[in-house]
Amino acid sequence: MPSFRGIDDPLEGALLVQCTPGQAARAVELAGGLVVSGAGAVAEVERLRQGGVDVPLLCDAQRYTGRRRAFAGAEFSTQWLAVQRRLGGPVLTDSGYVGKRDIRGLRSILRRALRLGDDVVAVLPLHSDWLKDPQDRDALLREVSFARVPVAVALEHSADPLGVQQVLRGLLLLLATGVPVVLLRSDVSAIGALCHGAHAAAVGTTTSLRHIYPMPKPDAGGGGRRAGVAVFVPHCLSYLGVDKVAGAVQRTPDMSHLWVCECTACAGRTMDHFATIRDEATRTDVAFRHSVELLHQLRDELLAPHLDEADRELAWHERCKAAAWHHTEIGAQLFDWRPPNFLTAWRKVWRPAPAHRP
């Protein structure tokens, strides 16, 4: 059985930022570690290492995305693996997409990763039914538990996979197997996953890096509306568009103290200031710096060393409950305001462990 050396200590409990190679230099100044994604990932990580960066840096080939995605049976690139190993790894496999009920593909990734050595993490880009459907979920848990290979999981969904209660329930069961799990391409739920035992978890810099988009239909048009700039709002526990935040600030004067932000980027201003920044590049940069700083503050608070596993789970649950209340209060003033589905999912799915009786 592998010794799980592929998951090193600096990675344990880390909140990572998942970004493109072009975003990495800026992101590494603020984040506790990166998942650099795409074909240029290893070259960018090599450049960062040569520049003296010593935080965890992972490379995700993301061959599992888009119309021309690779599938689970695709061979791993020996060059991709070798370069990561030279950089001091962990080594993430350049896995293809594991489609619905593709048990042969799932086994193929796990077994090939097992043969590659203790420094290798099997990337599992999964159709959401692998966690949602009870039969598929049981098969996934059985295969991962048998292989005993550290895994890095990315989930397919049109929006937020962890906003689906059954998918979230499946993730918590996967985290309970005892196999180290890195959650890739996530949203604020990355912190919830850390509180529930994920070895590390990554928040994407953009919506496209927070989940795997489903395969487009053959007759579907390309593109779509470009996502606007969003910021992390701590009391709502959510990423929200800057214009939406500005409207909420104006309509909820009784919550004015909650909209004031003391992060380095905001310097005591209310969070409606993002919407007043006219230059898009500047607005994007300020919003990014604000969000990364506050997400790491939340991670440090909820995973403080003095908290045990039960305390961390409860602390996350209480944050979700409080955030849902704040969304309700804002929604009373803004009729089109809707809380994110993941808050409901976490509140419905999680149950505290029974109290120990001596």
C-alpha positions in Angstrom: 0.0 0.0 0.0 1.4 3.5 -0.8 2.7 5.5 2.1 0.9 8.6 0.7 4.2 10.4 0.3 2.6 12.1 -2.7 0.8 14.4 -0.4 3.4 16.4 1.4 3.0 18.2 4.7 3.1 21.8 3.4 0.0 20.9 1.3 -2.0 19.6 4.3 -4.9 21.9 5.0 -3.8 24.3 2.3 -6.3 26.6 0.6 -5.0 26.9 -2.9 -5.8 29.3 -5.7 -6.5 27.6 -9.1 -5.4 29.9 -11.9 -4.1 30.1 -15.5 -0.4 30.4 -16.1 -0.9 34.1 -16.9 -2.4 34.7 -13.5 0.1 32.8 -11.5 2.7 35.5 -10.8 0.1 37.8 -9.3 -1.8 35.0 -7.4 1.4 33.6 -5.8 2.0 36.9 -4.0 -1.2 36.4 -2.0 -2.1 32.7 -1.9 -0.9 29.9 0.3 -0.3 27.8 -2.8 -1.4 27.4 -6.4 -2.9 25.0 -8.9 -1.7 26.3 -12.2 -3.9 25.0 -15.0 -3.5 24.4 -18.7 -0.8 23.4 -21.2 1.7 26.0 -19.9 1.4 25.1 -16.3 4.6 23.3 -15.8 6.7 26.0 -17.5 5.1 28.6 -15.3 5.7 26.6 -12.1 9.3 26.0 -13.2 9.7 29.8 -13.6 8.2 30.5 -10.2 10.5 27.9 -8.5 13.5 29.4 -10.2 12.4 32.8 -8.7 12.4 31.4 -5.2 8.8 30.6 -4.6 8.5 27.9 -2.0 4.7 27.5 -1.4 2.9 24.4 -2.8 2.6 24.6 -6.6 0.6 22.0 -8.4 0.1 21.6 -12.1 -3.2 20.6 -13.7 -3.1 19.8 -17.4 -6.9 20.1 -17.6 -7.1 17.8 -20.6 -10.6 16.9 -19.3 -12.2 20.2 -20.5 -13.9 21.4 -23.6 -15.2 19.8 -26.8 -12.0 18.0 -27.5 -11.4 16.7 -24.1 -9.4 13.6 -23.5 -11.2 10.7 -21.8 -10.2 8.5 -18.9 -8.5 5.8 -21.0 -6.0 8.3 -22.6 -2.4 7.7 -21.8 -0.5 9.9 -19.4 2.2 12.0 -20.8 5.6 10.8 -19.5 7.0 14.2 -20.1 4.3 15.9 -18.1 5.0 13.5 -15.2 8.8 13.8 -15.4 8.8 17.6 -15.4 6.6 17.8 -12.3 8.8 15.2 -10.6 11.9 17.3 -11.3 10.2 20.3 -9.8 9.7 18.4 -6.5 6.1 17.4 -7.0 3.4 16.3 -5.9 2.9 14.9 -9.4 -0.6 15.2 -10.8 -1.6 12.9 -13.6 -2.8 14.5 -16.8 -6.0 12.4 -16.7 -8.9 12.5 -19.1 -12.5 12.9 -18.2 -14.3 10.1 -16.4 -17.7 9.9 -17.9 -20.9 8.6 -16.4 -20.4 5.0 -15.3 -17.1 4.7 -17.1 -15.8 2.2 -14.5 -13.0 1.0 -16.7 -11.7 4.5 -17.2 -11.9 5.2 -13.5 -9.9 2.0 -12.7 -7.5 2.7 -15.4 -6.5 6.1 -13.9 -6.2 4.7 -10.4 -4.2 1.6 -11.3 -1.8 3.5 -13.6 -1.2 6.1 -10.9 -0.5 3.4 -8.4 2.2 2.0 -10.6 3.9 5.4 -11.0 5.1 5.7 -7.4 4.3 7.3 -4.1 4.7 10.9 -5.3 1.8 10.6 -7.8 -1.7 11.9 -7.2 -4.5 10.5 -9.5 -6.5 13.3 -11.0 -10.2 12.3 -11.2 -12.2 14.7 -13.4 -15.7 13.2 -12.7 -19.2 13.3 -14.1 -21.2 14.5 -11.1 -23.2 11.2 -11.0 -20.0 9.5 -9.6 -20.9 11.3 -6.3 -24.6 11.9 -6.9 -26.0 8.5 -7.9 -25.9 5.9 -5.0 -24.8 3.0 -7.2 -22.1 5.0 -8.9 -21.0 6.6 -5.6 -20.6 3.2 -4.0 -18.4 2.1 -7.0 -16.2 5.2 -6.7 -15.7 4.8 -3.0 -14.9 1.1 -3.4 -12.3 1.7 -6.2 -10.6 4.6 -4.4 -10.5 2.8 -1.1 -9.0 -0.3 -2.8 -6.4 1.6 -4.8 -5.3 3.7 -1.8 -3.9 6.3 -4.2 -4.1 10.0 -3.2 -6.7 11.6 -5.5 -7.4 15.1 -6.8 -11.1 15.5 -7.7 -12.7 17.9 -10.1 -16.4 17.9 -10.7 -18.5 18.5 -13.8 -21.6 20.8 -13.5 -23.1 23.7 -15.4 -22.8 25.9 -12.3 -21.8 24.6 -8.8 -21.7 20.9 -8.3 -21.6 21.2 -4.6 -24.9 23.1 -4.7 -26.5 19.7 -5.4 -27.2 18.0 -2.1 -26.5 14.4 -3.3 -23.2 15.5 -4.8 -22.1 17.1 -1.6 -23.1 14.1 0.3 -21.0 11.9 -1.9 -18.0 14.2 -1.5 -18.2 14.0 2.3 -18.3 10.2 2.0 -15.2 10.3 -0.2 -13.4 12.5 2.4 -14.3 9.9 5.0 -12.5 7.0 3.2 -9.1 8.0 4.8 -7.6 8.4 1.3 -6.0 11.9 0.9 -8.3 14.0 -1.3 -7.4 17.3 -3.0 -10.5 19.2 -4.2 -9.8 21.0 -7.4 -11.8 23.7 -9.3 -14.1 24.7 -6.4 -15.8 27.8 -5.0 -16.2 28.9 -1.4 -17.1 25.3 -0.6 -13.4 24.6 -0.8 -13.1 25.8 2.8 -16.0 23.6 3.9 -14.2 20.7 2.3 -11.1 21.5 4.3 -13.1 21.7 7.5 -14.4 18.2 6.7 -11.1 16.5 6.1 -9.9 17.4 2.5 -6.1 17.4 2.4 -6.2 20.5 0.3 -8.7 22.4 -1.8 -8.5 25.0 -4.5 -10.7 28.0 -5.3 -10.8 29.0 -8.9 -9.9 32.6 -9.9 -12.8 32.6 -12.4 -16.1 30.7 -12.9 -14.5 28.5 -15.5 -12.0 27.3 -13.0 -14.5 26.5 -10.3 -16.0 23.4 -12.0 -15.8 21.5 -15.2 -18.3 22.7 -17.8 -20.4 19.8 -19.3 -19.5 18.8 -22.8 -21.3 21.2 -25.2 -23.9 19.6 -27.5 -22.8 19.2 -31.1 -25.2 21.9 -32.3 -24.5 24.3 -29.5 -23.1 27.7 -30.3 -19.8 28.8 -28.9 -19.0 31.3 -26.2 -21.7 33.0 -24.2 -21.9 36.1 -22.1 -18.6 36.9 -20.4 -18.7 36.6 -16.6 -18.4 39.9 -14.8 -16.1 40.7 -11.9 -17.2 39.1 -8.7 -15.9 39.5 -5.1 -16.0 37.3 -2.0 -18.4 38.7 0.5 -17.6 37.1 3.9 -21.0 37.6 5.7 -22.8 36.1 2.7 -20.1 33.4 2.3 -20.4 33.9 -1.4 -18.8 35.3 -4.6 -21.1 38.1 -5.8 -21.0 40.4 -8.8 -19.7 43.9 -8.0 -22.8 45.6 -9.3 -25.0 43.2 -7.2 -22.9 44.0 -4.1 -23.3 47.8 -4.8 -27.0 47.4 -4.9 -27.1 45.5 -1.7 -25.0 48.0 0.1 -27.3 50.8 -0.9 -30.5 48.9 0.0 -29.4 47.5 3.4 -28.3 50.5 5.6 -28.9 48.4 8.8 -26.1 46.1 7.7 -23.7 48.9 6.9 -21.1 47.6 9.4 -21.0 44.3 7.5 -20.2 45.9 4.2 -17.1 47.7 5.5 -13.9 45.8 4.6 -10.6 46.2 6.3 -8.6 44.1 3.9 -5.5 45.6 2.3 -7.3 46.3 -1.0 -10.3 47.9 0.5 -8.6 49.8 3.4 -11.8 50.4 5.4 -14.1 51.2 2.5 -17.5 49.7 1.9 -17.7 47.0 -0.6 -19.6 49.1 -3.1 -16.4 50.8 -4.1 -15.5 47.9 -6.5 -18.4 49.0 -8.8 -16.9 52.6 -9.0 -13.6 51.4 -10.5 -14.0 52.1 -14.2 -10.8 50.5 -15.5 -11.7 46.8 -15.9 -8.1 45.5 -15.3 -7.8 47.5 -12.1 -11.3 46.4 -10.9 -10.4 42.8 -11.6 -7.1 43.1 -9.7 -8.5 44.9 -6.7 -11.4 42.4 -6.5 -8.9 39.5 -6.8 -6.7 40.8 -4.0 -9.7 41.4 -1.7 -11.1 37.9 -2.3 -7.9 36.0 -1.8 -7.0 37.8 1.4 -10.4 37.3 2.9 -10.7 33.6 1.9 -7.4 32.9 3.5 -8.5 34.8 6.7 -11.6 32.6 6.8 -9.5 29.4 6.2 -7.1 30.4 9.0 -10.0 31.1 11.4 -11.9 27.9 10.8 -8.8 25.6 10.7 -7.1 27.2 13.7 -4.7 24.7 15.4 -6.7 24.6 18.6 -9.9 23.4 16.8 -10.5 19.6 16.5 -12.3 18.0 13.6 -15.8 18.3 15.2 -15.1 22.0 16.0 -14.1 22.8 12.4 -17.2 21.1 11.0 -19.5 22.9 13.4 -17.8 26.2 12.7 -18.3 25.8 9.0 -22.0 24.8 9.5 -22.6 27.9 11.7 -21.1 30.1 9.1 -23.4 28.6 6.5 -26.4 29.2 8.7 -25.4 32.8 9.4 -24.8 33.5 5.7 -28.2 32.1 4.8 -29.8 34.5 7.3 -27.9 37.4 5.8 -29.1 36.4 2.3 -32.7 36.3 3.6 -32.3 39.8 5.1 -30.9 41.2 1.8 -33.6 39.4 -0.2 -36.3 41.2 1.7 -35.0 44.4 0.2 -34.0 43.1 -3.3 -36.7 40.9 -4.9 -34.3 39.2 -7.3 -31.8 38.2 -4.7 -31.2 34.5 -4.3 -28.8 32.7 -2.0 -26.4 30.2 -3.6 -27.5 26.6 -3.6 -24.4 25.4 -1.8 -25.5 27.1 1.4 -28.7 25.1 1.4 -26.8 21.9 0.5 -24.3 22.2 3.3 -27.1 23.0 5.8 -29.2 20.0 4.7 -26.5 17.4 4.3 -24.2 17.9 7.3 -25.1 16.3 10.6 -23.0 16.7 13.7 -21.4 13.5 15.0 -23.2 12.0 18.0 -21.8 13.2 21.3 -19.4 10.8 23.0 -20.7 9.2 26.1 -18.2 7.9 28.6 
